[in-house]
């Protein structure tokens, strides 16, 4: 399904608690007084955490309500979201658009907000589609998006005389030259399990196209298909140019290696390197689209996840939660957020983009010019399949990229079980 118009309007225009603490805290705040709303947040890194707090401070000042935030390590929150929602969730929580939202809506774990959407403006039809469940009702309030691309330092490319690759062959040749020059070509860290998904998504969309990728994510294609094997063959050819020990390295460490000029480039989402570069070095950070593999598919698809907010079906203070969601859907909320976190792009067409830096402007142009938009593997497929099968599969591949057939047979067997029998 093409989402050519996705976000076009927007383009124009410290310490986290552990899961047990989260489960104990969720819903345990003052309930029923009408003035307090609780929020579960995965914004555990310093930059997004401050940005969100700035938005909530503005809401509190405007509304007279109080927002109690339960911040949880991003990875922990993501891996345990199902248990969280079936336990004692907060009134409102941070999450993702598209399939990952629809999955929980179908299970009755989210509160419908279709009536609020009738009063929203500034969101494109494509954004509304990404906020809509399989039942045609709205559940999600989008806040911002960010593209995945290949990031690099301008000064490193200038010093090495490197040119931006447009094709996969040029991409591989560039990696080979960087290695000859004594530079690790690709920054790479997959300790958290999900960062490698970005590389897979682009390899698959470039080699086989967006439609095949979406069908594969939906469980409609076989992982033993020769087209999928080709993707892993291409990836295996790149592995010698990746930073070694990726399964023991976080994405933060990988992005820092780029900032420290220890690596030449890396496939990241914009906030990842953006949060690791100092203000002084930020002007040196740049990116280019993942290169073309086949002319048929070119560079049509762009990975651009949308983040935002949902209300739990178990919300204790529904009225206050709905008031908060209405505020989060305003241009003012997005503008406040992006002042502290310039690593994302606003989705509301009415948001002021005059203060955008070069990376934000380039990100908006990249996404608005895309023919198709993907949401990232762990958002475009079932959450249980992503977390229990694909995280381990990619880490196994990183450890041993030669046993592709065995790897894909294992993925396919587990996929059949999950997509035909698993309902959670």
N, C-alpha and C positions, 0 to 999 in steps of 0.2 A: 504494500500500500504506500503510494507516494505521499510524502508530506512536504511538498515543495514550498508551500506557503508558511510552514512552521516558523514562527517567531520573526517573520519578515517585518512586521510592524515594529518590533523591538529593535531590530537591526537598523531600521531607519531612525526613526524617531530620535585551669590548669589543673587542673587535676580532675580527671574523670573518675566517677565512681564505678564499681564493679557491678556485674549483673546481679548478684544477690542483693546488693544495696539497692539497685534499681527496683527489683521486684518487691522489696520491702517498702520502698518509698512510694511507688506508684499508687496513686489514689489514696494515700494516707494523709494528705494535707487537709486543711479545713474544707469540708464539703458542705454545700448547701447554704452558705451564707450569701451567695450571689455575687460576692466581690472578689473572690479568689479563683483563678483558673490555673491548673497545673499543666506544664508542658514537658514532655519527654524529648530530649534533644540528643542527637548524635554529633553535634558540633563541638567536638572535644578538643580540636586544635585551637591554638590561641587566636588566630585571625578570625575564623568564622564564629568562634564563641563570643568574642567581643562585638562583632557585627550584629549577631542576633540579640545580644543584651542591649545594644543601643536601640534596636527596634522595639524591644519590649519596654524599655524605659520610656520611650516616646508614647507607646500605647498607654502605659500606666498614667502618665501625665495627662493625656488627653481624656481618658475614660474614667479615671479614679479607681480603676480595678487594680488588683495585684496579681502578678504572674509569678508562680513558683516554678523554677526550672530544675529539672532533674537531668543533669548532663552525664552521659555515658560514653565511654570509649566508642568511637565510630564503628570499629569492627565488631565489638561485643554487641552493640545495639543491633547491628545489621544481621548478625548470625542468630540472634535470639528473639527476633521480632515476633515470630509466631507465638512463642510461649508468653511473651510480654503482653500481646493483645488478648490472649485467652486468660491471662491472670488478672492483675489489677492495674490496668494501664492509666496513664495520665489523660486529662481531658483532651488535649491537643498534642500532636507529636510530629516531629520532622520525618519526612519520608520522600518517596520518589513517585513520579508520574508513570502512566502507562500500565504495563502488565503487572508490575509489582503492587500497584494500587488496586487494580481490578481483582487480583487474586484474593485479597482480603475482603474486598467489598462483597464478593460472591459468597463468602463464608459468614456474612453478617457481622463482621468485626468493626465496620466503619459506619459512621453516621452520615446519612445523605444530606447534602447541602444544596440541592437543586434550586430551592427558593432563594438562597443567597446569590446564586449565579445569575438569577434573573435581574439582580441589581448591579452586577459587575459590568464594567466596561473596560476597554483597552486590551482585552485578550482575544487573539485570533481564533477562528473556528478550529484550527489545528490544535491550539492549546486547549480549547474546550474538549476536543476529542480525547486528548491525552489525560484529561481530568475526569473522564466519564467511564463509568463501569459498564460491564457487559449488559446490564439492564437498562442502559440509556440514561441513567441518573448520574448527577455530579457528586463527587466526594472530595475532590482535591483542590487546593488553592496553590497555584504555581507562584514561585518567587523569583527564580533566576535560572539560567542555564549556563553551560560552559562546554566548549568543544574539546574533543581529544584530537591530538595532532602530534607531530614530531617536533620536539622542542630542542633548542640549541642556543649557544651563546654566539652572538655576532662576532665578537672579538676572536673567538676560537676559529671560526670559519675564515675570517679575514687573515689571521696569522697562518693558517694552513693552506690558504688558497683554495678552499673547498667551495664547490658550487652546489646550489640547491638541487637535489635530484627530483626528477619528474617521473621517472620510471623505476620499476623494481630493480632492473639491471644496474641502473645508475646508483641506486640506493645501496646495493651490495658492493659495487665498485668503490663507493665512497667509504663504506665500512672497512673495506680491505686496505684502502690508502691510509685511513686513520690509524689502523693497527700497525702498518708499516712505519708510521710516524711516531710510534710509541704511545699512542692514545687509545684508551679503551673506547671502541666506537659507540656502544649502546649502554647507557645507564639502565639498570634493571634491578628491581627488588620485588619479590613476590611472597614475602613472609606472611602477609595478611591474606594471601590466597586469591584476591580479586584483581590486582593490578595487571596481571598477564592477560586477563580477559580482553583488555583494550587492543593488544597486539593481535590476538586471535580474531577478534571481530573485524578489524581492518583487513587482515589477510583474506578472510572468508568473503567479505563484501567486495573486495577488489578482484579476487579470483573468480568468484561464483555469482556475484551480484546480490543486491539487497533482498530480492524476493526469496532466493534460496536461503539466505541467512535467516530471514524471519521464519520461514517454514521449518528450518532446522531447530530454531529456538522453540518453536511451538510443538516439537515432537513429531512433526509430520514427515521428516526425512530421516534416513538412516545414517548413523555416524560411521558406518562401514562403507558408505558410498565413496567411490573413487574420487569424487570432487572434494570430500572432506580430507581424504588421505593426501591429496595434492596440497591442501593448506598446510598440513603438518610437515610435508616434505619441504615446502618453501620455508617454513619456520625453522626446521632443522638446519637448513642451509645458513640461516642467520645466527644460530646459537653460538658458533665459535667467536662471534664478534660481541657477544654480550658479556657484561661484568659477571665473573664467576661467583658462585655461592649465592645466587639470587634468592633461594628459599630461606636463607638466613638473614636477609636484608629487608628492612621496611621500605616503603615507597619514599618516606621522608629521607632516609639515608641515600637512596638512589638519586633523588632530586638534589640533595646536597652535593653529591659527587659532580653533578652537572654544574652547579654553582661554583664549585672549587676547581673547575676545569680539569678534573680527573677523567671525565668522560666527554665524548663529543656530541652526543644527541640521545634522545630517549622519547619513547611513546608515553605521553602523560595526558591527563586532563588538565586544563589550564590552572585550576587552583593548586595542583600538586607542586610544580616548580615555582609557581607564583608566591606560595607561602614560604618557600625556602630561600628565595633570593632577597637580599637586603635591598632597602630602598635605593641605595647608591648603585647597585648592580642591575636594578630592574630594567633600565633602558637597554641593557645588553642582552636581555632575554627576548627570543623571537621563536617563531614556529613556522613549519610548512606542512601542507596537507600530506597525509600518507600517500606514497607514490602509487602510480598506476601499475597494475599487473597485466590486465588484458584491456585492449582498446574498447571492447564491447561494454565494459562496465566503467572504464575510466576512473575518475575520482568523484563519481556522482554522489556517493553516500558519505555522510558525515556523522560521526558519533557525537551526539550532543545531549547528554542527560539533563533532565529538568528536575529541580529540587523544589520542595514546597512543604505544605502542611495538611494534615488530616485531623479529623475529630473521631475519637473512639466512640463506638456504639454504647460503651459503658460510662461515658462522661458523666461526672457527678454534677458539674455546673455547666449544663448545656447552654444556658443563656449567655453566660460570660464567655464560654468557648466560642460561640457563634459571633459574638461581638469582636473577639480577637481575630477570628478568621476574616471578618469583613475588613478590619483594619489592615491585615496582612495582604489583602488584595488591592491595596491602594498604591498609587505611584509614590506617595510620601514614604511608605514603608520600604519600598524597594530602594529608593534614593538614600534613605538612612542606612540601609544595610550595605550598599555598595560604597558608601563613603569610607567605611572601615574595612571592607573586603573588595578591593578592585580586581579580584581574580575571577569574577563572574560577569554576566551580562543580564540586564533587566529584561523581563518578559512583557511588562506592561507598556503599551505603545505611548502612554502619556508620561512615562518616566523621563526625567531630564537626563540626556546623555551627553550634554555639553562638556562635562568634566571627564569623560572617558579618556583613558590613556591609549597609547598606540595598540597595545595588545587587546584591549577590549574592543576597539574599533575593528581591528583585523578579525577578531573572533566573531563579531556580529556579521561582518561581510562574508566570512567563510560559511556560516550556518545559513544565512539568508540566500546564498547562491547554491545551496545543495539541492539536488533533486530528490534525495531521500534522507531521512533522519532516523538514526537508531538511538536507543536509550541505554546501551551497554548490556553485555550478556546477562549479568545477574538481575537486570531489570526487565529484559525482554523474554525471559523464560520463567518457568516455575521456580520460586525461591528455594524449594527443597531440592530440586534438581541442581541448581546452581551451587548451593552450599554443601550438599552431601556428595555430589558426584564430580562436578566440574572443577571445584577448587583443588581437590586431591589429584584429579586427572592432569591438570596443568602442572602441578608441582611434581608429579611423577614424570611427566614429559621433560621438564627442566632437568631433573636428575638423570634421566635416561632417554634421550631423544631418538634412540635407534629402534626401540620396540613399538613402532607406530601401530602395527596391525593388532598386537595384543592390547594396546591402550584403547584403540577404537572399538574393539570387540567388547571390552569391559564396559565402556561408556554406553554402547548400544543396548547391552543386556540390562543395565540399570535403568536406562531411559524407558525401556518397554515396561518395566515394573512400575516405575513412578507415574508415568503418564497414563497407564491403563488402570492402575489400582489405587495409587496414592491420591488421597483427597485432602491432605493437609499441607 
